[in-house]
Amino acid sequence: IYTPSFAAAGQLEDITDWAKSLPYFASLSPAHVKTGTYKDHIYGLPFSADASVLIWNKKLFKQAGLDPEKGPTNWAEIEADA
């Protein structure tokens, strides 16, 4: 979140070359890498991804015969509702 401000102030180390040399770099989410990038230089990498918020389309739930007021609360329910 603060990458642009800190990078512009010279408070971060450019880790672009090191990051791109990691064997798993290509498998990282581009959106997550972007949060640690400023002016095409990488200053930070993600260490986890989170899916703590779930939004569902109540209209589509109703059309599918599901309770539109009760969204899924775990992956098993998401799979069952699909």
mmCIF file as gemmi writes it, N, C-alpha and C atoms, coordinates in Angstrom:
data_model
loop_
_atom_site.group_PDB
_atom_site.id
_atom_site.type_symbol
_atom_site.label_atom_id
_atom_site.label_alt_id
_atom_site.label_comp_id
_atom_site.label_asym_id
_atom_site.label_entity_id
_atom_site.label_seq_id
_atom_site.pdbx_PDB_ins_code
_atom_site.Cartn_x
_atom_site.Cartn_y
_atom_site.Cartn_z
_atom_site.occupancy
_atom_site.B_iso_or_equiv
_atom_site.pdbx_formal_charge
_atom_site.auth_seq_id
_atom_site.auth_asym_id
_atom_site.pdbx_PDB_model_num
ATOM 1 N N . ILE Axp A 1 ? 0.827 -1.189 0 1 0 ? 1 A 1
ATOM 2 C CA . ILE Axp A 1 ? 0 0 0 1 0 ? 1 A 1
ATOM 3 C C . ILE Axp A 1 ? 0.869 1.249 0 1 0 ? 1 A 1
ATOM 4 N N . TYR Axp A 2 ? 1.947 1.234 0.746 1 0 ? 2 A 1
ATOM 5 C CA . TYR Axp A 2 ? 2.795 2.425 0.842 1 0 ? 2 A 1
ATOM 6 C C . TYR Axp A 2 ? 4.007 2.369 -0.075 1 0 ? 2 A 1
ATOM 7 N N . THR Axp A 3 ? 4.083 1.359 -0.924 1 0 ? 3 A 1
ATOM 8 C CA . THR Axp A 3 ? 5.252 1.196 -1.781 1 0 ? 3 A 1
ATOM 9 C C . THR Axp A 3 ? 5.599 2.456 -2.559 1 0 ? 3 A 1
ATOM 10 N N . PRO Axp A 4 ? 4.67 3.109 -3.258 1 0 ? 4 A 1
ATOM 11 C CA . PRO Axp A 4 ? 5.049 4.313 -4.015 1 0 ? 4 A 1
ATOM 12 C C . PRO Axp A 4 ? 5.649 5.411 -3.14 1 0 ? 4 A 1
ATOM 13 N N . SER Axp A 5 ? 5.046 5.67 -2.002 1 0 ? 5 A 1
ATOM 14 C CA . SER Axp A 5 ? 5.552 6.729 -1.119 1 0 ? 5 A 1
ATOM 15 C C . SER Axp A 5 ? 6.939 6.404 -0.59 1 0 ? 5 A 1
ATOM 16 N N . PHE Axp A 6 ? 7.11 5.182 -0.092 1 0 ? 6 A 1
ATOM 17 C CA . PHE Axp A 6 ? 8.401 4.797 0.472 1 0 ? 6 A 1
ATOM 18 C C . PHE Axp A 6 ? 9.481 4.715 -0.601 1 0 ? 6 A 1
ATOM 19 N N . ALA Axp A 7 ? 9.135 4.178 -1.775 1 0 ? 7 A 1
ATOM 20 C CA . ALA Axp A 7 ? 10.117 4.069 -2.861 1 0 ? 7 A 1
ATOM 21 C C . ALA Axp A 7 ? 10.533 5.448 -3.342 1 0 ? 7 A 1
ATOM 22 N N . ALA Axp A 8 ? 9.583 6.348 -3.518 1 0 ? 8 A 1
ATOM 23 C CA . ALA Axp A 8 ? 9.889 7.707 -3.975 1 0 ? 8 A 1
ATOM 24 C C . ALA Axp A 8 ? 10.771 8.444 -2.979 1 0 ? 8 A 1
ATOM 25 N N . ALA Axp A 9 ? 10.654 8.092 -1.707 1 0 ? 9 A 1
ATOM 26 C CA . ALA Axp A 9 ? 11.469 8.726 -0.665 1 0 ? 9 A 1
ATOM 27 C C . ALA Axp A 9 ? 12.821 8.041 -0.504 1 0 ? 9 A 1
ATOM 28 N N . GLY Axp A 10 ? 13.09 7.002 -1.299 1 0 ? 10 A 1
ATOM 29 C CA . GLY Axp A 10 ? 14.37 6.303 -1.219 1 0 ? 10 A 1
ATOM 30 C C . GLY Axp A 10 ? 14.499 5.407 -0.008 1 0 ? 10 A 1
ATOM 31 N N . GLN Axp A 11 ? 13.384 4.982 0.559 1 0 ? 11 A 1
ATOM 32 C CA . GLN Axp A 11 ? 13.407 4.182 1.779 1 0 ? 11 A 1
ATOM 33 C C . GLN Axp A 11 ? 13.33 2.675 1.528 1 0 ? 11 A 1
ATOM 34 N N . LEU Axp A 12 ? 13.265 2.276 0.263 1 0 ? 12 A 1
ATOM 35 C CA . LEU Axp A 12 ? 13.173 0.852 -0.061 1 0 ? 12 A 1
ATOM 36 C C . LEU Axp A 12 ? 14.301 0.439 -0.991 1 0 ? 12 A 1
ATOM 37 N N . GLU Axp A 13 ? 14.667 -0.826 -0.916 1 0 ? 13 A 1
ATOM 38 C CA . GLU Axp A 13 ? 15.704 -1.407 -1.77 1 0 ? 13 A 1
ATOM 39 C C . GLU Axp A 13 ? 15.057 -2.004 -3.018 1 0 ? 13 A 1
ATOM 40 N N . ASP Axp A 14 ? 15.601 -1.721 -4.164 1 0 ? 14 A 1
ATOM 41 C CA . ASP Axp A 14 ? 15.115 -2.305 -5.421 1 0 ? 14 A 1
ATOM 42 C C . ASP Axp A 14 ? 15.548 -3.768 -5.467 1 0 ? 14 A 1
ATOM 43 N N . ILE Axp A 15 ? 14.576 -4.679 -5.481 1 0 ? 15 A 1
ATOM 44 C CA . ILE Axp A 15 ? 14.878 -6.118 -5.496 1 0 ? 15 A 1
ATOM 45 C C . ILE Axp A 15 ? 14.457 -6.77 -6.82 1 0 ? 15 A 1
ATOM 46 N N . THR Axp A 16 ? 14.315 -5.965 -7.858 1 0 ? 16 A 1
ATOM 47 C CA . THR Axp A 16 ? 13.819 -6.466 -9.14 1 0 ? 16 A 1
ATOM 48 C C . THR Axp A 16 ? 14.619 -7.657 -9.657 1 0 ? 16 A 1
ATOM 49 N N . ASP Axp A 17 ? 15.932 -7.52 -9.769 1 0 ? 17 A 1
ATOM 50 C CA . ASP Axp A 17 ? 16.757 -8.604 -10.317 1 0 ? 17 A 1
ATOM 51 C C . ASP Axp A 17 ? 16.658 -9.863 -9.463 1 0 ? 17 A 1
ATOM 52 N N . TRP Axp A 18 ? 16.744 -9.699 -8.152 1 0 ? 18 A 1
ATOM 53 C CA . TRP Axp A 18 ? 16.652 -10.845 -7.248 1 0 ? 18 A 1
ATOM 54 C C . TRP Axp A 18 ? 15.286 -11.511 -7.372 1 0 ? 18 A 1
ATOM 55 N N . ALA Axp A 19 ? 14.22 -10.71 -7.357 1 0 ? 19 A 1
ATOM 56 C CA . ALA Axp A 19 ? 12.863 -11.258 -7.426 1 0 ? 19 A 1
ATOM 57 C C . ALA Axp A 19 ? 12.661 -12.054 -8.707 1 0 ? 19 A 1
ATOM 58 N N . LYS Axp A 20 ? 13.087 -11.494 -9.829 1 0 ? 20 A 1
ATOM 59 C CA . LYS Axp A 20 ? 12.888 -12.168 -11.114 1 0 ? 20 A 1
ATOM 60 C C . LYS Axp A 20 ? 13.742 -13.421 -11.259 1 0 ? 20 A 1
ATOM 61 N N . SER Axp A 21 ? 14.779 -13.565 -10.43 1 0 ? 21 A 1
ATOM 62 C CA . SER Axp A 21 ? 15.62 -14.763 -10.488 1 0 ? 21 A 1
ATOM 63 C C . SER Axp A 21 ? 15.044 -15.921 -9.672 1 0 ? 21 A 1
ATOM 64 N N . LEU Axp A 22 ? 14.021 -15.664 -8.883 1 0 ? 22 A 1
ATOM 65 C CA . LEU Axp A 22 ? 13.419 -16.718 -8.073 1 0 ? 22 A 1
ATOM 66 C C . LEU Axp A 22 ? 12.751 -17.751 -8.978 1 0 ? 22 A 1
ATOM 67 N N . PRO Axp A 23 ? 12.934 -19.039 -8.702 1 0 ? 23 A 1
ATOM 68 C CA . PRO Axp A 23 ? 12.37 -20.07 -9.576 1 0 ? 23 A 1
ATOM 69 C C . PRO Axp A 23 ? 10.841 -20.043 -9.645 1 0 ? 23 A 1
ATOM 70 N N . TYR Axp A 24 ? 10.192 -19.468 -8.654 1 0 ? 24 A 1
ATOM 71 C CA . TYR Axp A 24 ? 8.729 -19.436 -8.618 1 0 ? 24 A 1
ATOM 72 C C . TYR Axp A 24 ? 8.148 -18.066 -8.972 1 0 ? 24 A 1
ATOM 73 N N . PHE Axp A 25 ? 9.001 -17.128 -9.39 1 0 ? 25 A 1
ATOM 74 C CA . PHE Axp A 25 ? 8.524 -15.77 -9.662 1 0 ? 25 A 1
ATOM 75 C C . PHE Axp A 25 ? 7.375 -15.746 -10.671 1 0 ? 25 A 1
ATOM 76 N N . ALA Axp A 26 ? 7.477 -16.523 -11.729 1 0 ? 26 A 1
ATOM 77 C CA . ALA Axp A 26 ? 6.448 -16.521 -12.78 1 0 ? 26 A 1
ATOM 78 C C . ALA Axp A 26 ? 5.098 -17.016 -12.272 1 0 ? 26 A 1
ATOM 79 N N . SER Axp A 27 ? 5.101 -17.752 -11.166 1 0 ? 27 A 1
ATOM 80 C CA . SER Axp A 27 ? 3.839 -18.278 -10.643 1 0 ? 27 A 1
ATOM 81 C C . SER Axp A 27 ? 3.163 -17.329 -9.652 1 0 ? 27 A 1
ATOM 82 N N . LEU Axp A 28 ? 3.834 -16.233 -9.304 1 0 ? 28 A 1
ATOM 83 C CA . LEU Axp A 28 ? 3.226 -15.261 -8.392 1 0 ? 28 A 1
ATOM 84 C C . LEU Axp A 28 ? 2.12 -14.493 -9.106 1 0 ? 28 A 1
ATOM 85 N N . SER Axp A 29 ? 1.12 -14.127 -8.367 1 0 ? 29 A 1
ATOM 86 C CA . SER Axp A 29 ? 0.012 -13.355 -8.925 1 0 ? 29 A 1
ATOM 87 C C . SER Axp A 29 ? 0.513 -11.98 -9.367 1 0 ? 29 A 1
ATOM 88 N N . PRO Axp A 30 ? 0.35 -11.632 -10.646 1 0 ? 30 A 1
ATOM 89 C CA . PRO Axp A 30 ? 0.79 -10.312 -11.117 1 0 ? 30 A 1
ATOM 90 C C . PRO Axp A 30 ? 0.162 -9.165 -10.323 1 0 ? 30 A 1
ATOM 91 N N . ALA Axp A 31 ? -1.088 -9.324 -9.916 1 0 ? 31 A 1
ATOM 92 C CA . ALA Axp A 31 ? -1.749 -8.27 -9.138 1 0 ? 31 A 1
ATOM 93 C C . ALA Axp A 31 ? -1.076 -8.079 -7.786 1 0 ? 31 A 1
ATOM 94 N N . HIS Axp A 32 ? -0.629 -9.177 -7.173 1 0 ? 32 A 1
ATOM 95 C CA . HIS Axp A 32 ? 0.048 -9.066 -5.885 1 0 ? 32 A 1
ATOM 96 C C . HIS Axp A 32 ? 1.448 -8.483 -6.044 1 0 ? 32 A 1
ATOM 97 N N . VAL Axp A 33 ? 2.147 -8.891 -7.096 1 0 ? 33 A 1
ATOM 98 C CA . VAL Axp A 33 ? 3.48 -8.332 -7.353 1 0 ? 33 A 1
ATOM 99 C C . VAL Axp A 33 ? 3.362 -6.831 -7.609 1 0 ? 33 A 1
ATOM 100 N N . LYS Axp A 34 ? 2.306 -6.435 -8.292 1 0 ? 34 A 1
ATOM 101 C CA . LYS Axp A 34 ? 2.106 -5.018 -8.618 1 0 ? 34 A 1
ATOM 102 C C . LYS Axp A 34 ? 2.015 -4.145 -7.362 1 0 ? 34 A 1
ATOM 103 N N . THR Axp A 35 ? 1.493 -4.686 -6.266 1 0 ? 35 A 1
ATOM 104 C CA . THR Axp A 35 ? 1.378 -3.879 -5.045 1 0 ? 35 A 1
ATOM 105 C C . THR Axp A 35 ? 2.745 -3.524 -4.469 1 0 ? 35 A 1
ATOM 106 N N . GLY Axp A 36 ? 3.764 -4.303 -4.805 1 0 ? 36 A 1
ATOM 107 C CA . GLY Axp A 36 ? 5.115 -4.017 -4.33 1 0 ? 36 A 1
ATOM 108 C C . GLY Axp A 36 ? 5.998 -3.402 -5.395 1 0 ? 36 A 1
ATOM 109 N N . THR Axp A 37 ? 5.385 -2.931 -6.486 1 0 ? 37 A 1
ATOM 110 C CA . THR Axp A 37 ? 6.129 -2.384 -7.62 1 0 ? 37 A 1
ATOM 111 C C . THR Axp A 37 ? 5.859 -0.894 -7.77 1 0 ? 37 A 1
ATOM 112 N N . TYR Axp A 38 ? 6.918 -0.149 -8.101 1 0 ? 38 A 1
ATOM 113 C CA . TYR Axp A 38 ? 6.798 1.292 -8.332 1 0 ? 38 A 1
ATOM 114 C C . TYR Axp A 38 ? 7.713 1.662 -9.489 1 0 ? 38 A 1
ATOM 115 N N . LYS Axp A 39 ? 7.162 2.306 -10.5 1 0 ? 39 A 1
ATOM 116 C CA . LYS Axp A 39 ? 7.914 2.712 -11.691 1 0 ? 39 A 1
ATOM 117 C C . LYS Axp A 39 ? 8.733 1.554 -12.262 1 0 ? 39 A 1
ATOM 118 N N . ASP Axp A 40 ? 8.088 0.413 -12.421 1 0 ? 40 A 1
ATOM 119 C CA . ASP Axp A 40 ? 8.678 -0.798 -13.01 1 0 ? 40 A 1
ATOM 120 C C . ASP Axp A 40 ? 9.822 -1.404 -12.199 1 0 ? 40 A 1
ATOM 121 N N . HIS Axp A 41 ? 9.943 -1.047 -10.944 1 0 ? 41 A 1
ATOM 122 C CA . HIS Axp A 41 ? 10.94 -1.649 -10.053 1 0 ? 41 A 1
ATOM 123 C C . HIS Axp A 41 ? 10.198 -2.347 -8.916 1 0 ? 41 A 1
ATOM 124 N N . ILE Axp A 42 ? 10.648 -3.541 -8.591 1 0 ? 42 A 1
ATOM 125 C CA . ILE Axp A 42 ? 10.011 -4.318 -7.532 1 0 ? 42 A 1
ATOM 126 C C . ILE Axp A 42 ? 10.704 -4.022 -6.206 1 0 ? 42 A 1
ATOM 127 N N . TYR Axp A 43 ? 9.907 -3.67 -5.21 1 0 ? 43 A 1
ATOM 128 C CA . TYR Axp A 43 ? 10.419 -3.366 -3.877 1 0 ? 43 A 1
ATOM 129 C C . TYR Axp A 43 ? 9.895 -4.329 -2.814 1 0 ? 43 A 1
ATOM 130 N N . GLY Axp A 44 ? 8.909 -5.12 -3.169 1 0 ? 44 A 1
ATOM 131 C CA . GLY Axp A 44 ? 8.352 -6.075 -2.222 1 0 ? 44 A 1
ATOM 132 C C . GLY Axp A 44 ? 7.58 -7.159 -2.948 1 0 ? 44 A 1
ATOM 133 N N . LEU Axp A 45 ? 7.507 -8.34 -2.332 1 0 ? 45 A 1
ATOM 134 C CA . LEU Axp A 45 ? 6.778 -9.468 -2.909 1 0 ? 45 A 1
ATOM 135 C C . LEU Axp A 45 ? 5.739 -9.968 -1.916 1 0 ? 45 A 1
ATOM 136 N N . PRO Axp A 46 ? 4.653 -10.541 -2.417 1 0 ? 46 A 1
ATOM 137 C CA . PRO Axp A 46 ? 3.633 -11.093 -1.52 1 0 ? 46 A 1
ATOM 138 C C . PRO Axp A 46 ? 4.146 -12.359 -0.845 1 0 ? 46 A 1
ATOM 139 N N . PHE Axp A 47 ? 3.683 -12.591 0.374 1 0 ? 47 A 1
ATOM 140 C CA . PHE Axp A 47 ? 4.036 -13.849 1.026 1 0 ? 47 A 1
ATOM 141 C C . PHE Axp A 47 ? 2.802 -14.689 1.309 1 0 ? 47 A 1
ATOM 142 N N . SER Axp A 48 ? 1.637 -14.137 1.074 1 0 ? 48 A 1
ATOM 143 C CA . SER Axp A 48 ? 0.409 -14.917 1.202 1 0 ? 48 A 1
ATOM 144 C C . SER Axp A 48 ? -0.706 -14.222 0.433 1 0 ? 48 A 1
ATOM 145 N N . ALA Axp A 49 ? -1.726 -14.979 0.133 1 0 ? 49 A 1
ATOM 146 C CA . ALA Axp A 49 ? -2.929 -14.421 -0.494 1 0 ? 49 A 1
ATOM 147 C C . ALA Axp A 49 ? -4.101 -14.775 0.405 1 0 ? 49 A 1
ATOM 148 N N . ASP Axp A 50 ? -5.085 -13.93 0.442 1 0 ? 50 A 1
ATOM 149 C CA . ASP Axp A 50 ? -6.191 -14.091 1.371 1 0 ? 50 A 1
ATOM 150 C C . ASP Axp A 50 ? -7.518 -13.987 0.635 1 0 ? 50 A 1
ATOM 151 N N . ALA Axp A 51 ? -8.434 -14.831 0.997 1 0 ? 51 A 1
ATOM 152 C CA . ALA Axp A 51 ? -9.789 -14.755 0.446 1 0 ? 51 A 1
ATOM 153 C C . ALA Axp A 51 ? -10.775 -14.672 1.604 1 0 ? 51 A 1
ATOM 154 N N . SER Axp A 52 ? -10.588 -13.683 2.454 1 0 ? 52 A 1
ATOM 155 C CA . SER Axp A 52 ? -11.406 -13.585 3.656 1 0 ? 52 A 1
ATOM 156 C C . SER Axp A 52 ? -12.762 -12.936 3.409 1 0 ? 52 A 1
ATOM 157 N N . VAL Axp A 53 ? -12.995 -12.434 2.212 1 0 ? 53 A 1
ATOM 158 C CA . VAL Axp A 53 ? -14.275 -11.817 1.884 1 0 ? 53 A 1
ATOM 159 C C . VAL Axp A 53 ? -14.872 -12.545 0.688 1 0 ? 53 A 1
ATOM 160 N N . LEU Axp A 54 ? -16.145 -12.853 0.775 1 0 ? 54 A 1
ATOM 161 C CA . LEU Axp A 54 ? -16.828 -13.524 -0.322 1 0 ? 54 A 1
ATOM 162 C C . LEU Axp A 54 ? -18.083 -12.736 -0.663 1 0 ? 54 A 1
ATOM 163 N N . ILE Axp A 55 ? -18.262 -12.456 -1.929 1 0 ? 55 A 1
ATOM 164 C CA . ILE Axp A 55 ? -19.444 -11.743 -2.402 1 0 ? 55 A 1
ATOM 165 C C . ILE Axp A 55 ? -20.173 -12.665 -3.367 1 0 ? 55 A 1
ATOM 166 N N . TRP Axp A 56 ? -21.484 -12.77 -3.23 1 0 ? 56 A 1
ATOM 167 C CA . TRP Axp A 56 ? -22.259 -13.604 -4.135 1 0 ? 56 A 1
ATOM 168 C C . TRP Axp A 56 ? -23.391 -12.787 -4.742 1 0 ? 56 A 1
ATOM 169 N N . ASN Axp A 57 ? -23.829 -13.211 -5.919 1 0 ? 57 A 1
ATOM 170 C CA . ASN Axp A 57 ? -24.887 -12.534 -6.657 1 0 ? 57 A 1
ATOM 171 C C . ASN Axp A 57 ? -26.227 -13.127 -6.222 1 0 ? 57 A 1
ATOM 172 N N . LYS Axp A 58 ? -26.992 -12.363 -5.443 1 0 ? 58 A 1
ATOM 173 C CA . LYS Axp A 58 ? -28.255 -12.871 -4.904 1 0 ? 58 A 1
ATOM 174 C C . LYS Axp A 58 ? -29.26 -13.211 -6.002 1 0 ? 58 A 1
ATOM 175 N N . LYS Axp A 59 ? -29.262 -12.443 -7.068 1 0 ? 59 A 1
ATOM 176 C CA . LYS Axp A 59 ? -30.185 -12.711 -8.175 1 0 ? 59 A 1
ATOM 177 C C . LYS Axp A 59 ? -29.881 -14.073 -8.806 1 0 ? 59 A 1
ATOM 178 N N . LEU Axp A 60 ? -28.589 -14.347 -9.035 1 0 ? 60 A 1
ATOM 179 C CA . LEU Axp A 60 ? -28.212 -15.636 -9.618 1 0 ? 60 A 1
ATOM 180 C C . LEU Axp A 60 ? -28.464 -16.788 -8.651 1 0 ? 60 A 1
ATOM 181 N N . PHE Axp A 61 ? -28.264 -16.545 -7.353 1 0 ? 61 A 1
ATOM 182 C CA . PHE Axp A 61 ? -28.558 -17.586 -6.365 1 0 ? 61 A 1
ATOM 183 C C . PHE Axp A 61 ? -30.039 -17.953 -6.431 1 0 ? 61 A 1
ATOM 184 N N . LYS Axp A 62 ? -30.895 -16.932 -6.481 1 0 ? 62 A 1
ATOM 185 C CA . LYS Axp A 62 ? -32.338 -17.172 -6.534 1 0 ? 62 A 1
ATOM 186 C C . LYS Axp A 62 ? -32.71 -17.93 -7.808 1 0 ? 62 A 1
ATOM 187 N N . GLN Axp A 63 ? -32.13 -17.526 -8.94 1 0 ? 63 A 1
ATOM 188 C CA . GLN Axp A 63 ? -32.403 -18.199 -10.215 1 0 ? 63 A 1
ATOM 189 C C . GLN Axp A 63 ? -31.983 -19.667 -10.174 1 0 ? 63 A 1
ATOM 190 N N . ALA Axp A 64 ? -30.956 -19.968 -9.392 1 0 ? 64 A 1
ATOM 191 C CA . ALA Axp A 64 ? -30.459 -21.345 -9.288 1 0 ? 64 A 1
ATOM 192 C C . ALA Axp A 64 ? -31.211 -22.156 -8.232 1 0 ? 64 A 1
ATOM 193 N N . GLY Axp A 65 ? -32.203 -21.521 -7.582 1 0 ? 65 A 1
ATOM 194 C CA . GLY Axp A 65 ? -32.968 -22.227 -6.563 1 0 ? 65 A 1
ATOM 195 C C . GLY Axp A 65 ? -32.293 -22.253 -5.206 1 0 ? 65 A 1
ATOM 196 N N . LEU Axp A 66 ? -31.304 -21.402 -5.014 1 0 ? 66 A 1
ATOM 197 C CA . LEU Axp A 66 ? -30.593 -21.314 -3.738 1 0 ? 66 A 1
ATOM 198 C C . LEU Axp A 66 ? -31.146 -20.147 -2.929 1 0 ? 66 A 1
ATOM 199 N N . ASP Axp A 67 ? -30.927 -20.177 -1.635 1 0 ? 67 A 1
ATOM 200 C CA . ASP Axp A 67 ? -31.37 -19.086 -0.764 1 0 ? 67 A 1
ATOM 201 C C . ASP Axp A 67 ? -30.478 -17.868 -1 1 0 ? 67 A 1
ATOM 202 N N . PRO Axp A 68 ? -31.024 -16.801 -1.592 1 0 ? 68 A 1
ATOM 203 C CA . PRO Axp A 68 ? -30.193 -15.639 -1.908 1 0 ? 68 A 1
ATOM 204 C C . PRO Axp A 68 ? -29.694 -14.882 -0.674 1 0 ? 68 A 1
ATOM 205 N N . GLU Axp A 69 ? -30.294 -15.142 0.473 1 0 ? 69 A 1
ATOM 206 C CA . GLU Axp A 69 ? -29.878 -14.455 1.702 1 0 ? 69 A 1
ATOM 207 C C . GLU Axp A 69 ? -28.831 -15.239 2.483 1 0 ? 69 A 1
ATOM 208 N N . LYS Axp A 70 ? -28.515 -16.427 2.019 1 0 ? 70 A 1
ATOM 209 C CA . LYS Axp A 70 ? -27.529 -17.258 2.726 1 0 ? 70 A 1
ATOM 210 C C . LYS Axp A 70 ? -26.444 -17.69 1.745 1 0 ? 70 A 1
ATOM 211 N N . GLY Axp A 71 ? -25.385 -16.925 1.688 1 0 ? 71 A 1
ATOM 212 C CA . GLY Axp A 71 ? -24.263 -17.269 0.824 1 0 ? 71 A 1
ATOM 213 C C . GLY Axp A 71 ? -23.429 -18.386 1.422 1 0 ? 71 A 1
ATOM 214 N N . PRO Axp A 72 ? -22.56 -18.973 0.629 1 0 ? 72 A 1
ATOM 215 C CA . PRO Axp A 72 ? -21.7 -20.048 1.123 1 0 ? 72 A 1
ATOM 216 C C . PRO Axp A 72 ? -20.722 -19.532 2.174 1 0 ? 72 A 1
ATOM 217 N N . THR Axp A 73 ? -20.376 -20.403 3.114 1 0 ? 73 A 1
ATOM 218 C CA . THR Axp A 73 ? -19.454 -20.015 4.19 1 0 ? 73 A 1
ATOM 219 C C . THR Axp A 73 ? -18.141 -20.79 4.158 1 0 ? 73 A 1
ATOM 220 N N . ASN Axp A 74 ? -18.018 -21.748 3.22 1 0 ? 74 A 1
ATOM 221 C CA . ASN Axp A 74 ? -16.766 -22.501 3.104 1 0 ? 74 A 1
ATOM 222 C C . ASN Axp A 74 ? -16.653 -23.038 1.677 1 0 ? 74 A 1
ATOM 223 N N . TRP Axp A 75 ? -15.483 -23.604 1.34 1 0 ? 75 A 1
ATOM 224 C CA . TRP Axp A 75 ? -15.251 -24.069 -0.024 1 0 ? 75 A 1
ATOM 225 C C . TRP Axp A 75 ? -16.187 -25.197 -0.422 1 0 ? 75 A 1
ATOM 226 N N . ALA Axp A 76 ? -16.531 -26.066 0.515 1 0 ? 76 A 1
ATOM 227 C CA . ALA Axp A 76 ? -17.444 -27.167 0.201 1 0 ? 76 A 1
ATOM 228 C C . ALA Axp A 76 ? -18.803 -26.621 -0.24 1 0 ? 76 A 1
ATOM 229 N N . GLU Axp A 77 ? -19.29 -25.58 0.433 1 0 ? 77 A 1
ATOM 230 C CA . GLU Axp A 77 ? -20.565 -24.973 0.046 1 0 ? 77 A 1
ATOM 231 C C . GLU Axp A 77 ? -20.454 -24.255 -1.298 1 0 ? 77 A 1
ATOM 232 N N . ILE Axp A 78 ? -19.328 -23.629 -1.564 1 0 ? 78 A 1
ATOM 233 C CA . ILE Axp A 78 ? -19.121 -22.976 -2.864 1 0 ? 78 A 1
ATOM 234 C C . ILE Axp A 78 ? -19.205 -24.016 -3.973 1 0 ? 78 A 1
ATOM 235 N N . GLU Axp A 79 ? -18.522 -25.151 -3.78 1 0 ? 79 A 1
ATOM 236 C CA . GLU Axp A 79 ? -18.55 -26.217 -4.782 1 0 ? 79 A 1
ATOM 237 C C . GLU Axp A 79 ? -19.955 -26.792 -4.942 1 0 ? 79 A 1
ATOM 238 N N . ALA Axp A 80 ? -20.657 -26.979 -3.839 1 0 ? 80 A 1
ATOM 239 C CA . ALA Axp A 80 ? -22.013 -27.532 -3.907 1 0 ? 80 A 1
ATOM 240 C C . ALA Axp A 80 ? -22.958 -26.567 -4.617 1 0 ? 80 A 1
ATOM 241 N N . ASP Axp A 81 ? -22.821 -25.284 -4.35 1 0 ? 81 A 1
ATOM 242 C CA . ASP Axp A 81 ? -23.681 -24.276 -4.976 1 0 ? 81 A 1
ATOM 243 C C . ASP Axp A 81 ? -23.387 -24.114 -6.461 1 0 ? 81 A 1
ATOM 244 N N . ALA Axp A 82 ? -22.162 -24.413 -6.86 1 0 ? 82 A 1
ATOM 245 C CA . ALA Axp A 82 ? -21.788 -24.26 -8.271 1 0 ? 82 A 1
ATOM 246 C C . ALA Axp A 82 ? -22.501 -25.288 -9.101 1 0 ? 82 A 1
